Amino acid sequence: MESIHIKATEDTPEIQFMKEEKQFLISGRSLPEDVVAFYKPLFAWLNDYEKQPLEELTFIFKLYYFNTA
């Protein structure tokens, strides 16, 4: 399973889902214009990860702003 790294933009957070390092990170501002389009691939990746999860994992959220819509 490949890791995911998406660089932050002014309106989207940095995403680092690194299974090998046992660390998942979402950091920054989250107010993408199309929330479904931005997060859908991440949910798909997490659904695949769920089939063979690690015993231990650190999930780090560093969101200083997120749109609740």
Predicted model as a PDB file, atoms N, CA, C, CB and O in Angstrom, pLDDT in the B-factor column:
MODEL        1                                                                  
ATOM      1  N   MET A   1       0.856  -1.179   0.000  1.00 80.00           N  
ATOM      2  CA  MET A   1       0.000   0.000   0.000  1.00 80.00           C  
ATOM      3  C   MET A   1       0.896   1.235   0.000  1.00 80.00           C  
ATOM      4  CB  MET A   1      -0.971   0.002   1.232  1.00 80.00           C  
ATOM      5  O   MET A   1       1.742   1.408   0.878  1.00 80.00           O  
ATOM      6  N   GLU A   2       0.698   2.073  -0.983  1.00 90.00           N  
ATOM      7  CA  GLU A   2       1.491   3.292  -1.126  1.00 90.00           C  
ATOM      8  C   GLU A   2       1.083   4.351  -0.097  1.00 90.00           C  
ATOM      9  CB  GLU A   2       1.342   3.854  -2.542  1.00 90.00           C  
ATOM     10  O   GLU A   2      -0.089   4.465   0.262  1.00 90.00           O  
ATOM     11  N   SER A   3       2.051   5.106   0.361  1.00 94.00           N  
ATOM     12  CA  SER A   3       1.765   6.247   1.233  1.00 94.00           C  
ATOM     13  C   SER A   3       1.128   7.352   0.412  1.00 94.00           C  
ATOM     14  CB  SER A   3       3.054   6.758   1.934  1.00 94.00           C  
ATOM     15  O   SER A   3       1.245   7.384  -0.813  1.00 94.00           O  
ATOM     16  N   ILE A   4       0.455   8.253   1.103  1.00 96.00           N  
ATOM     17  CA  ILE A   4      -0.133   9.429   0.456  1.00 96.00           C  
ATOM     18  C   ILE A   4       0.547  10.663   1.015  1.00 96.00           C  
ATOM     19  CB  ILE A   4      -1.684   9.495   0.676  1.00 96.00           C  
ATOM     20  O   ILE A   4       0.694  10.798   2.229  1.00 96.00           O  
ATOM     21  N   HIS A   5       0.961  11.561   0.139  1.00 97.00           N  
ATOM     22  CA  HIS A   5       1.451  12.868   0.568  1.00 97.00           C  
ATOM     23  C   HIS A   5       0.870  13.930  -0.358  1.00 97.00           C  
ATOM     24  CB  HIS A   5       3.013  12.918   0.567  1.00 97.00           C  
ATOM     25  O   HIS A   5       1.153  13.959  -1.555  1.00 97.00           O  
ATOM     26  N   ILE A   6       0.060  14.793   0.222  1.00 97.00           N  
ATOM     27  CA  ILE A   6      -0.522  15.908  -0.508  1.00 97.00           C  
ATOM     28  C   ILE A   6      -0.036  17.181   0.170  1.00 97.00           C  
ATOM     29  CB  ILE A   6      -2.097  15.831  -0.543  1.00 97.00           C  
ATOM     30  O   ILE A   6      -0.239  17.377   1.368  1.00 97.00           O  
ATOM     31  N   LYS A   7       0.599  18.030  -0.599  1.00 98.00           N  
ATOM     32  CA  LYS A   7       1.101  19.285  -0.041  1.00 98.00           C  
ATOM     33  C   LYS A   7      -0.051  20.229   0.272  1.00 98.00           C  
ATOM     34  CB  LYS A   7       2.087  19.953  -1.012  1.00 98.00           C  
ATOM     35  O   LYS A   7      -1.063  20.246  -0.428  1.00 98.00           O  
ATOM     36  N   ALA A   8       0.114  21.004   1.318  1.00 97.00           N  
ATOM     37  CA  ALA A   8      -0.894  21.979   1.717  1.00 97.00           C  
ATOM     38  C   ALA A   8      -0.976  23.104   0.691  1.00 97.00           C  
ATOM     39  CB  ALA A   8      -0.577  22.546   3.113  1.00 97.00           C  
ATOM     40  O   ALA A   8       0.007  23.462   0.043  1.00 97.00           O  
ATOM     41  N   THR A   9      -2.175  23.641   0.569  1.00 96.00           N  
ATOM     42  CA  THR A   9      -2.384  24.860  -0.203  1.00 96.00           C  
ATOM     43  C   THR A   9      -3.014  25.875   0.742  1.00 96.00           C  
ATOM     44  CB  THR A   9      -3.289  24.605  -1.475  1.00 96.00           C  
ATOM     45  O   THR A   9      -3.163  25.609   1.934  1.00 96.00           O  
ATOM     46  N   GLU A  10      -3.374  27.003   0.226  1.00 95.00           N  
ATOM     47  CA  GLU A  10      -4.018  28.015   1.057  1.00 95.00           C  
ATOM     48  C   GLU A  10      -5.353  27.504   1.609  1.00 95.00           C  
ATOM     49  CB  GLU A  10      -4.234  29.305   0.252  1.00 95.00           C  
ATOM     50  O   GLU A  10      -5.770  27.905   2.695  1.00 95.00           O  
ATOM     51  N   ASP A  11      -6.019  26.623   0.866  1.00 95.00           N  
ATOM     52  CA  ASP A  11      -7.350  26.158   1.262  1.00 95.00           C  
ATOM     53  C   ASP A  11      -7.447  24.675   1.608  1.00 95.00           C  
ATOM     54  CB  ASP A  11      -8.302  26.450   0.176  1.00 95.00           C  
ATOM     55  O   ASP A  11      -8.510  24.205   2.014  1.00 95.00           O  
ATOM     56  N   THR A  12      -6.356  23.939   1.454  1.00 96.00           N  
ATOM     57  CA  THR A  12      -6.407  22.515   1.771  1.00 96.00           C  
ATOM     58  C   THR A  12      -5.244  22.132   2.680  1.00 96.00           C  
ATOM     59  CB  THR A  12      -6.381  21.673   0.483  1.00 96.00           C  
ATOM     60  O   THR A  12      -4.164  22.716   2.593  1.00 96.00           O  
ATOM     61  N   PRO A  13      -5.465  21.156   3.546  1.00 97.00           N  
ATOM     62  CA  PRO A  13      -4.414  20.769   4.488  1.00 97.00           C  
ATOM     63  C   PRO A  13      -3.358  19.869   3.848  1.00 97.00           C  
ATOM     64  CB  PRO A  13      -5.027  20.064   5.680  1.00 97.00           C  
ATOM     65  O   PRO A  13      -3.568  19.289   2.782  1.00 97.00           O  
ATOM     66  N   GLU A  14      -2.238  19.772   4.518  1.00 98.00           N  
ATOM     67  CA  GLU A  14      -1.235  18.779   4.151  1.00 98.00           C  
ATOM     68  C   GLU A  14      -1.747  17.428   4.633  1.00 98.00           C  
ATOM     69  CB  GLU A  14       0.180  19.118   4.768  1.00 98.00           C  
ATOM     70  O   GLU A  14      -2.287  17.315   5.734  1.00 98.00           O  
ATOM     71  N   ILE A  15      -1.575  16.418   3.812  1.00 98.00           N  
ATOM     72  CA  ILE A  15      -1.982  15.063   4.156  1.00 98.00           C  
ATOM     73  C   ILE A  15      -0.760  14.171   4.024  1.00 98.00           C  
ATOM     74  CB  ILE A  15      -3.159  14.563   3.247  1.00 98.00           C  
ATOM     75  O   ILE A  15      -0.108  14.158   2.980  1.00 98.00           O  
ATOM     76  N   GLN A  16      -0.447  13.426   5.073  1.00 98.00           N  
ATOM     77  CA  GLN A  16       0.615  12.423   5.027  1.00 98.00           C  
ATOM     78  C   GLN A  16       0.085  11.165   5.694  1.00 98.00           C  
ATOM     79  CB  GLN A  16       1.929  12.933   5.729  1.00 98.00           C  
ATOM     80  O   GLN A  16      -0.016  11.095   6.919  1.00 98.00           O  
ATOM     81  N   PHE A  17      -0.247  10.187   4.893  1.00 97.00           N  
ATOM     82  CA  PHE A  17      -0.665   8.882   5.407  1.00 97.00           C  
ATOM     83  C   PHE A  17       0.491   7.935   5.114  1.00 97.00           C  
ATOM     84  CB  PHE A  17      -2.035   8.377   4.749  1.00 97.00           C  
ATOM     85  O   PHE A  17       0.645   7.464   3.987  1.00 97.00           O  
ATOM     86  N   MET A  18       1.292   7.661   6.120  1.00 95.00           N  
ATOM     87  CA  MET A  18       2.513   6.877   5.950  1.00 95.00           C  
ATOM     88  C   MET A  18       2.397   5.594   6.769  1.00 95.00           C  
ATOM     89  CB  MET A  18       3.771   7.696   6.376  1.00 95.00           C  
ATOM     90  O   MET A  18       2.715   5.575   7.958  1.00 95.00           O  
ATOM     91  N   LYS A  19       1.948   4.542   6.133  1.00 93.00           N  
ATOM     92  CA  LYS A  19       1.741   3.274   6.834  1.00 93.00           C  
ATOM     93  C   LYS A  19       3.062   2.721   7.375  1.00 93.00           C  
ATOM     94  CB  LYS A  19       1.084   2.247   5.897  1.00 93.00           C  
ATOM     95  O   LYS A  19       3.104   2.214   8.496  1.00 93.00           O  
ATOM     96  N   GLU A  20       4.119   2.812   6.604  1.00 93.00           N  
ATOM     97  CA  GLU A  20       5.417   2.267   7.020  1.00 93.00           C  
ATOM     98  C   GLU A  20       5.932   2.943   8.294  1.00 93.00           C  
ATOM     99  CB  GLU A  20       6.444   2.430   5.892  1.00 93.00           C  
ATOM    100  O   GLU A  20       6.548   2.299   9.142  1.00 93.00           O  
ATOM    101  N   GLU A  21       5.673   4.244   8.417  1.00 95.00           N  
ATOM    102  CA  GLU A  21       6.123   4.996   9.590  1.00 95.00           C  
ATOM    103  C   GLU A  21       5.097   4.966  10.724  1.00 95.00           C  
ATOM    104  CB  GLU A  21       6.417   6.438   9.202  1.00 95.00           C  
ATOM    105  O   GLU A  21       5.336   5.521  11.797  1.00 95.00           O  
ATOM    106  N   LYS A  22       3.959   4.322  10.486  1.00 96.00           N  
ATOM    107  CA  LYS A  22       2.876   4.205  11.466  1.00 96.00           C  
ATOM    108  C   LYS A  22       2.361   5.570  11.912  1.00 96.00           C  
ATOM    109  CB  LYS A  22       3.348   3.414  12.678  1.00 96.00           C  
ATOM    110  O   LYS A  22       2.050   5.784  13.084  1.00 96.00           O  
ATOM    111  N   GLN A  23       2.281   6.486  10.951  1.00 97.00           N  
ATOM    112  CA  GLN A  23       1.841   7.841  11.273  1.00 97.00           C  
ATOM    113  C   GLN A  23       0.980   8.403  10.158  1.00 97.00           C  
ATOM    114  CB  GLN A  23       3.044   8.755  11.523  1.00 97.00           C  
ATOM    115  O   GLN A  23       1.348   8.354   8.984  1.00 97.00           O  
ATOM    116  N   PHE A  24      -0.167   8.936  10.538  1.00 97.00           N  
ATOM    117  CA  PHE A  24      -1.062   9.632   9.614  1.00 97.00           C  
ATOM    118  C   PHE A  24      -1.207  11.057  10.115  1.00 97.00           C  
ATOM    119  CB  PHE A  24      -2.464   8.916   9.502  1.00 97.00           C  
ATOM    120  O   PHE A  24      -1.399  11.281  11.310  1.00 97.00           O  
ATOM    121  N   LEU A  25      -1.116  12.023   9.208  1.00 98.00           N  
ATOM    122  CA  LEU A  25      -1.141  13.433   9.575  1.00 98.00           C  
ATOM    123  C   LEU A  25      -2.084  14.195   8.658  1.00 98.00           C  
ATOM    124  CB  LEU A  25       0.272  14.037   9.514  1.00 98.00           C  
ATOM    125  O   LEU A  25      -2.093  13.998   7.442  1.00 98.00           O  
ATOM    126  N   ILE A  26      -2.877  15.068   9.264  1.00 97.00           N  
ATOM    127  CA  ILE A  26      -3.661  16.065   8.531  1.00 97.00           C  
ATOM    128  C   ILE A  26      -3.369  17.385   9.225  1.00 97.00           C  
ATOM    129  CB  ILE A  26      -5.233  15.725   8.513  1.00 97.00           C  
ATOM    130  O   ILE A  26      -3.635  17.536  10.418  1.00 97.00           O  
ATOM    131  N   SER A  27      -2.818  18.348   8.478  1.00 97.00           N  
ATOM    132  CA  SER A  27      -2.331  19.573   9.100  1.00 97.00           C  
ATOM    133  C   SER A  27      -2.600  20.800   8.224  1.00 97.00           C  
ATOM    134  CB  SER A  27      -0.838  19.454   9.387  1.00 97.00           C  
ATOM    135  O   SER A  27      -2.358  20.778   7.017  1.00 97.00           O  
ATOM    136  N   GLY A  28      -3.099  21.862   8.843  1.00 97.00           N  
ATOM    137  CA  GLY A  28      -3.292  23.126   8.132  1.00 97.00           C  
ATOM    138  C   GLY A  28      -4.730  23.588   8.141  1.00 97.00           C  
ATOM    139  O   GLY A  28      -5.468  23.357   9.099  1.00 97.00           O  
ATOM    140  N   ARG A  29      -5.119  24.244   7.065  1.00 96.00           N  
ATOM    141  CA  ARG A  29      -6.485  24.756   6.892  1.00 96.00           C  
ATOM    142  C   ARG A  29      -7.254  23.831   5.977  1.00 96.00           C  
ATOM    143  CB  ARG A  29      -6.479  26.199   6.322  1.00 96.00           C  
ATOM    144  O   ARG A  29      -6.736  23.361   4.964  1.00 96.00           O  
ATOM    145  N   SER A  30      -8.505  23.574   6.348  1.00 95.00           N  
ATOM    146  CA  SER A  30      -9.333  22.714   5.516  1.00 95.00           C  
ATOM    147  C   SER A  30     -10.612  23.450   5.142  1.00 95.00           C  
ATOM    148  CB  SER A  30      -9.657  21.387   6.241  1.00 95.00           C  
ATOM    149  O   SER A  30     -11.585  23.461   5.895  1.00 95.00           O  
ATOM    150  N   LEU A  31     -10.589  24.052   3.985  1.00 94.00           N  
ATOM    151  CA  LEU A  31     -11.775  24.694   3.438  1.00 94.00           C  
ATOM    152  C   LEU A  31     -11.761  24.592   1.918  1.00 94.00           C  
ATOM    153  CB  LEU A  31     -11.854  26.168   3.885  1.00 94.00           C  
ATOM    154  O   LEU A  31     -11.876  25.596   1.215  1.00 94.00           O  
ATOM    155  N   PRO A  32     -11.617  23.346   1.413  1.00 93.00           N  
ATOM    156  CA  PRO A  32     -11.605  23.180  -0.043  1.00 93.00           C  
ATOM    157  C   PRO A  32     -12.951  23.550  -0.642  1.00 93.00           C  
ATOM    158  CB  PRO A  32     -11.241  21.739  -0.420  1.00 93.00           C  
ATOM    159  O   PRO A  32     -13.996  23.394  -0.010  1.00 93.00           O  
ATOM    160  N   GLU A  33     -12.906  24.035  -1.852  1.00 92.00           N  
ATOM    161  CA  GLU A  33     -14.131  24.429  -2.540  1.00 92.00           C  
ATOM    162  C   GLU A  33     -15.058  23.225  -2.734  1.00 92.00           C  
ATOM    163  CB  GLU A  33     -13.799  25.071  -3.899  1.00 92.00           C  
ATOM    164  O   GLU A  33     -16.271  23.338  -2.561  1.00 92.00           O  
ATOM    165  N   ASP A  34     -14.483  22.077  -3.092  1.00 93.00           N  
ATOM    166  CA  ASP A  34     -15.266  20.856  -3.261  1.00 93.00           C  
ATOM    167  C   ASP A  34     -14.751  19.827  -2.247  1.00 93.00           C  
ATOM    168  CB  ASP A  34     -15.167  20.306  -4.741  1.00 93.00           C  
ATOM    169  O   ASP A  34     -13.795  19.100  -2.519  1.00 93.00           O  
ATOM    170  N   VAL A  35     -15.380  19.778  -1.103  1.00 92.00           N  
ATOM    171  CA  VAL A  35     -14.946  18.922  -0.005  1.00 92.00           C  
ATOM    172  C   VAL A  35     -14.962  17.449  -0.422  1.00 92.00           C  
ATOM    173  CB  VAL A  35     -15.841  19.136   1.224  1.00 92.00           C  
ATOM    174  O   VAL A  35     -14.015  16.717  -0.134  1.00 92.00           O  
ATOM    175  N   VAL A  36     -16.008  17.017  -1.083  1.00 92.00           N  
ATOM    176  CA  VAL A  36     -16.124  15.612  -1.485  1.00 92.00           C  
ATOM    177  C   VAL A  36     -14.978  15.233  -2.421  1.00 92.00           C  
ATOM    178  CB  VAL A  36     -17.487  15.351  -2.170  1.00 92.00           C  
ATOM    179  O   VAL A  36     -14.358  14.185  -2.240  1.00 92.00           O  
ATOM    180  N   ALA A  37     -14.696  16.050  -3.397  1.00 95.00           N  
ATOM    181  CA  ALA A  37     -13.627  15.752  -4.355  1.00 95.00           C  
ATOM    182  C   ALA A  37     -12.271  15.668  -3.666  1.00 95.00           C  
ATOM    183  CB  ALA A  37     -13.587  16.815  -5.455  1.00 95.00           C  
ATOM    184  O   ALA A  37     -11.444  14.828  -4.024  1.00 95.00           O  
ATOM    185  N   PHE A  38     -12.036  16.531  -2.681  1.00 95.00           N  
ATOM    186  CA  PHE A  38     -10.748  16.527  -2.000  1.00 95.00           C  
ATOM    187  C   PHE A  38     -10.595  15.307  -1.090  1.00 95.00           C  
ATOM    188  CB  PHE A  38     -10.581  17.807  -1.189  1.00 95.00           C  
ATOM    189  O   PHE A  38      -9.557  14.646  -1.116  1.00 95.00           O  
ATOM    190  N   TYR A  39     -11.608  15.003  -0.292  1.00 95.00           N  
ATOM    191  CA  TYR A  39     -11.487  13.949   0.716  1.00 95.00           C  
ATOM    192  C   TYR A  39     -11.859  12.547   0.233  1.00 95.00           C  
ATOM    193  CB  TYR A  39     -12.338  14.292   1.876  1.00 95.00           C  
ATOM    194  O   TYR A  39     -11.485  11.568   0.879  1.00 95.00           O  
ATOM    195  N   LYS A  40     -12.575  12.422  -0.872  1.00 96.00           N  
ATOM    196  CA  LYS A  40     -13.014  11.106  -1.340  1.00 96.00           C  
ATOM    197  C   LYS A  40     -11.838  10.133  -1.548  1.00 96.00           C  
ATOM    198  CB  LYS A  40     -13.792  11.259  -2.645  1.00 96.00           C  
ATOM    199  O   LYS A  40     -11.926   8.991  -1.097  1.00 96.00           O  
ATOM    200  N   PRO A  41     -10.752  10.534  -2.207  1.00 95.00           N  
ATOM    201  CA  PRO A  41      -9.624   9.603  -2.365  1.00 95.00           C  
ATOM    202  C   PRO A  41      -9.001   9.201  -1.025  1.00 95.00           C  
ATOM    203  CB  PRO A  41      -8.556  10.230  -3.253  1.00 95.00           C  
ATOM    204  O   PRO A  41      -8.491   8.089  -0.885  1.00 95.00           O  
ATOM    205  N   LEU A  42      -9.042  10.094  -0.056  1.00 95.00           N  
ATOM    206  CA  LEU A  42      -8.476   9.774   1.261  1.00 95.00           C  
ATOM    207  C   LEU A  42      -9.337   8.742   1.981  1.00 95.00           C  
ATOM    208  CB  LEU A  42      -8.346  11.049   2.121  1.00 95.00           C  
ATOM    209  O   LEU A  42      -8.811   7.827   2.615  1.00 95.00           O  
ATOM    210  N   PHE A  43     -10.656   8.884   1.887  1.00 95.00           N  
ATOM    211  CA  PHE A  43     -11.545   7.894   2.477  1.00 95.00           C  
ATOM    212  C   PHE A  43     -11.385   6.543   1.791  1.00 95.00           C  
ATOM    213  CB  PHE A  43     -12.997   8.362   2.392  1.00 95.00           C  
ATOM    214  O   PHE A  43     -11.430   5.506   2.453  1.00 95.00           O  
ATOM    215  N   ALA A  44     -11.201   6.541   0.486  1.00 96.00           N  
ATOM    216  CA  ALA A  44     -10.978   5.298  -0.250  1.00 96.00           C  
ATOM    217  C   ALA A  44      -9.686   4.630   0.227  1.00 96.00           C  
ATOM    218  CB  ALA A  44     -10.918   5.568  -1.775  1.00 96.00           C  
ATOM    219  O   ALA A  44      -9.648   3.415   0.423  1.00 96.00           O  
ATOM    220  N   TRP A  45      -8.630   5.428   0.412  1.00 95.00           N  
ATOM    221  CA  TRP A  45      -7.356   4.901   0.896  1.00 95.00           C  
ATOM    222  C   TRP A  45      -7.532   4.302   2.285  1.00 95.00           C  
ATOM    223  CB  TRP A  45      -6.281   6.007   0.919  1.00 95.00           C  
ATOM    224  O   TRP A  45      -7.035   3.209   2.558  1.00 95.00           O  
ATOM    225  N   LEU A  46      -8.242   5.015   3.167  1.00 95.00           N  
ATOM    226  CA  LEU A  46      -8.475   4.514   4.520  1.00 95.00           C  
ATOM    227  C   LEU A  46      -9.317   3.239   4.510  1.00 95.00           C  
ATOM    228  CB  LEU A  46      -9.160   5.585   5.367  1.00 95.00           C  
ATOM    229  O   LEU A  46      -9.090   2.350   5.330  1.00 95.00           O  
ATOM    230  N   ASN A  47     -10.274   3.134   3.606  1.00 96.00           N  
ATOM    231  CA  ASN A  47     -11.057   1.902   3.490  1.00 96.00           C  
ATOM    232  C   ASN A  47     -10.170   0.727   3.083  1.00 96.00           C  
ATOM    233  CB  ASN A  47     -12.194   2.084   2.470  1.00 96.00           C  
ATOM    234  O   ASN A  47     -10.364  -0.385   3.574  1.00 96.00           O  
ATOM    235  N   ASP A  48      -9.209   0.950   2.203  1.00 95.00           N  
ATOM    236  CA  ASP A  48      -8.263  -0.104   1.839  1.00 95.00           C  
ATOM    237  C   ASP A  48      -7.349  -0.440   3.013  1.00 95.00           C  
ATOM    238  CB  ASP A  48      -7.428   0.320   0.620  1.00 95.00           C  
ATOM    239  O   ASP A  48      -7.058  -1.609   3.268  1.00 95.00           O  
ATOM    240  N   TYR A  49      -6.902   0.581   3.717  1.00 95.00           N  
ATOM    241  CA  TYR A  49      -6.039   0.382   4.888  1.00 95.00           C  
ATOM    242  C   TYR A  49      -6.747  -0.467   5.942  1.00 95.00           C  
ATOM    243  CB  TYR A  49      -5.621   1.740   5.493  1.00 95.00           C  
ATOM    244  O   TYR A  49      -6.119  -1.292   6.604  1.00 95.00           O  
ATOM    245  N   GLU A  50      -8.020  -0.268   6.092  1.00 94.00           N  
ATOM    246  CA  GLU A  50      -8.809  -0.970   7.102  1.00 94.00           C  
ATOM    247  C   GLU A  50      -8.772  -2.494   6.915  1.00 94.00           C  
ATOM    248  CB  GLU A  50     -10.252  -0.481   7.061  1.00 94.00           C  
ATOM    249  O   GLU A  50      -8.988  -3.239   7.870  1.00 94.00           O  
ATOM    250  N   LYS A  51      -8.504  -2.948   5.711  1.00 95.00           N  
ATOM    251  CA  LYS A  51      -8.456  -4.391   5.428  1.00 95.00           C  
ATOM    252  C   LYS A  51      -7.248  -5.066   6.080  1.00 95.00           C  
ATOM    253  CB  LYS A  51      -8.422  -4.629   3.920  1.00 95.00           C  
ATOM    254  O   LYS A  51      -7.296  -6.250   6.414  1.00 95.00           O  
ATOM    255  N   GLN A  52      -6.154  -4.297   6.259  1.00 93.00           N  
ATOM    256  CA  GLN A  52      -4.949  -4.806   6.913  1.00 93.00           C  
ATOM    257  C   GLN A  52      -4.358  -3.717   7.798  1.00 93.00           C  
ATOM    258  CB  GLN A  52      -3.906  -5.289   5.866  1.00 93.00           C  
ATOM    259  O   GLN A  52      -3.285  -3.190   7.501  1.00 93.00           O  
ATOM    260  N   PRO A  53      -5.046  -3.376   8.880  1.00 94.00           N  
ATOM    261  CA  PRO A  53      -4.569  -2.281   9.723  1.00 94.00           C  
ATOM    262  C   PRO A  53      -3.348  -2.678  10.551  1.00 94.00           C  
ATOM    263  CB  PRO A  53      -5.681  -1.814  10.644  1.00 94.00           C  
ATOM    264  O   PRO A  53      -3.098  -3.853  10.819  1.00 94.00           O  
ATOM    265  N   LEU A  54      -2.614  -1.665  10.936  1.00 93.00           N  
ATOM    266  CA  LEU A  54      -1.487  -1.869  11.832  1.00 93.00           C  
ATOM    267  C   LEU A  54      -1.999  -2.047  13.259  1.00 93.00           C  
ATOM    268  CB  LEU A  54      -0.492  -0.685  11.746  1.00 93.00           C  
ATOM    269  O   LEU A  54      -3.095  -1.602  13.602  1.00 93.00           O  
ATOM    270  N   GLU A  55      -1.194  -2.699  14.073  1.00 94.00           N  
ATOM    271  CA  GLU A  55      -1.580  -2.878  15.469  1.00 94.00           C  
ATOM    272  C   GLU A  55      -1.534  -1.547  16.224  1.00 94.00           C  
ATOM    273  CB  GLU A  55      -0.663  -3.907  16.148  1.00 94.00           C  
ATOM    274  O   GLU A  55      -2.372  -1.285  17.087  1.00 94.00           O  
ATOM    275  N   GLU A  56      -0.551  -0.718  15.892  1.00 96.00           N  
ATOM    276  CA  GLU A  56      -0.428   0.607  16.499  1.00 96.00           C  
ATOM    277  C   GLU A  56      -0.283   1.649  15.399  1.00 96.00           C  
ATOM    278  CB  GLU A  56       0.780   0.666  17.474  1.00 96.00           C  
ATOM    279  O   GLU A  56       0.289   1.387  14.342  1.00 96.00           O  
ATOM    280  N   LEU A  57      -0.815   2.834  15.673  1.00 95.00           N  
ATOM    281  CA  LEU A  57      -0.801   3.910  14.688  1.00 95.00           C  
ATOM    282  C   LEU A  57      -0.994   5.237  15.403  1.00 95.00           C  
ATOM    283  CB  LEU A  57      -1.898   3.698  13.611  1.00 95.00           C  
ATOM    284  O   LEU A  57      -1.762   5.326  16.361  1.00 95.00           O  
ATOM    285  N   THR A  58      -0.305   6.258  14.943  1.00 97.00           N  
ATOM    286  CA  THR A  58      -0.492   7.607  15.463  1.00 97.00           C  
ATOM    287  C   THR A  58      -1.193   8.426  14.392  1.00 97.00           C  
ATOM    288  CB  THR A  58       0.870   8.260  15.876  1.00 97.00           C  
ATOM    289  O   THR A  58      -0.725   8.498  13.256  1.00 97.00           O  
ATOM    290  N   PHE A  59      -2.317   9.047  14.752  1.00 97.00           N  
ATOM    291  CA  PHE A  59      -3.058   9.906  13.830  1.00 97.00           C  
ATOM    292  C   PHE A  59      -2.982  11.314  14.406  1.00 97.00           C  
ATOM    293  CB  PHE A  59      -4.566   9.425  13.642  1.00 97.00           C  
ATOM    294  O   PHE A  59      -3.482  11.573  15.501  1.00 97.00           O  
ATOM    295  N   ILE A  60      -2.361  12.213  13.672  1.00 97.00           N  
ATOM    296  CA  ILE A  60      -2.130  13.573  14.152  1.00 97.00           C  
ATOM    297  C   ILE A  60      -3.008  14.540  13.380  1.00 97.00           C  
ATOM    298  CB  ILE A  60      -0.642  13.965  14.015  1.00 97.00           C  
ATOM    299  O   ILE A  60      -2.954  14.600  12.151  1.00 97.00           O  
ATOM    300  N   PHE A  61      -3.813  15.290  14.104  1.00 96.00           N  
ATOM    301  CA  PHE A  61      -4.619  16.358  13.523  1.00 96.00           C  
ATOM    302  C   PHE A  61      -4.054  17.690  14.002  1.00 96.00           C  
ATOM    303  CB  PHE A  61      -6.132  16.209  13.913  1.00 96.00           C  
ATOM    304  O   PHE A  61      -3.987  17.941  15.205  1.00 96.00           O  
ATOM    305  N   LYS A  62      -3.652  18.536  13.074  1.00 97.00           N  
ATOM    306  CA  LYS A  62      -3.162  19.875  13.383  1.00 97.00           C  
ATOM    307  C   LYS A  62      -3.950  20.880  12.544  1.00 97.00           C  
ATOM    308  CB  LYS A  62      -1.623  19.994  13.111  1.00 97.00           C  
ATOM    309  O   LYS A  62      -3.368  21.700  11.834  1.00 97.00           O  
ATOM    310  N   LEU A  63      -5.247  20.809  12.632  1.00 95.00           N  
ATOM    311  CA  LEU A  63      -6.101  21.715  11.862  1.00 95.00           C  
ATOM    312  C   LEU A  63      -6.331  22.972  12.676  1.00 95.00           C  
ATOM    313  CB  LEU A  63      -7.455  21.042  11.487  1.00 95.00           C  
ATOM    314  O   LEU A  63      -6.887  22.917  13.773  1.00 95.00           O  
ATOM    315  N   TYR A  64      -5.907  24.100  12.142  1.00 92.00           N  
ATOM    316  CA  TYR A  64      -6.174  25.348  12.849  1.00 92.00           C  
ATOM    317  C   TYR A  64      -7.401  26.042  12.295  1.00 92.00           C  
ATOM    318  CB  TYR A  64      -4.975  26.274  12.765  1.00 92.00           C  
ATOM    319  O   TYR A  64      -7.876  27.023  12.869  1.00 92.00           O  
ATOM    320  N   TYR A  65      -7.915  25.544  11.193  1.00 92.00           N  
ATOM    321  CA  TYR A  65      -9.207  26.029  10.687  1.00 92.00           C  
ATOM    322  C   TYR A  65      -9.796  24.957   9.795  1.00 92.00           C  
ATOM    323  CB  TYR A  65      -9.054  27.383   9.907  1.00 92.00           C  
ATOM    324  O   TYR A  65      -9.098  24.391   8.954  1.00 92.00           O  
ATOM    325  N   PHE A  66     -11.088  24.672   9.975  1.00 88.00           N  
ATOM    326  CA  PHE A  66     -11.770  23.786   9.062  1.00 88.00           C  
ATOM    327  C   PHE A  66     -13.205  24.253   8.911  1.00 88.00           C  
ATOM    328  CB  PHE A  66     -11.707  22.328   9.552  1.00 88.00           C  
ATOM    329  O   PHE A  66     -13.851  24.657   9.878  1.00 88.00           O  
ATOM    330  N   ASN A  67     -13.687  24.191   7.698  1.00 84.00           N  
ATOM    331  CA  ASN A  67     -15.037  24.590   7.368  1.00 84.00           C  
ATOM    332  C   ASN A  67     -15.957  23.438   7.735  1.00 84.00           C  
ATOM    333  CB  ASN A  67     -15.171  24.974   5.860  1.00 84.00           C  
ATOM    334  O   ASN A  67     -15.744  22.309   7.292  1.00 84.00           O  
ATOM    335  N   THR A  68     -16.962  23.705   8.529  1.00 69.00           N  
ATOM    336  CA  THR A  68     -17.848  22.635   9.003  1.00 69.00           C  
ATOM    337  C   THR A  68     -18.904  22.236   7.987  1.00 69.00           C  
ATOM    338  CB  THR A  68     -18.525  23.060  10.272  1.00 69.00           C  
ATOM    339  O   THR A  68     -19.654  21.291   8.229  1.00 69.00           O  
ATOM    340  N   ALA A  69     -18.984  22.928   6.857  1.00 65.00           N  
ATOM    341  CA  ALA A  69     -19.959  22.556   5.836  1.00 65.00           C  
ATOM    342  C   ALA A  69     -19.605  21.203   5.297  1.00 65.00           C  
ATOM    343  CB  ALA A  69     -20.017  23.593   4.702  1.00 65.00           C  
ATOM    344  O   ALA A  69     -20.298  20.687   4.419  1.00 65.00           O  
TER     345      ALA A  69                                                      
ENDMDL                                                                          
END                                                                             
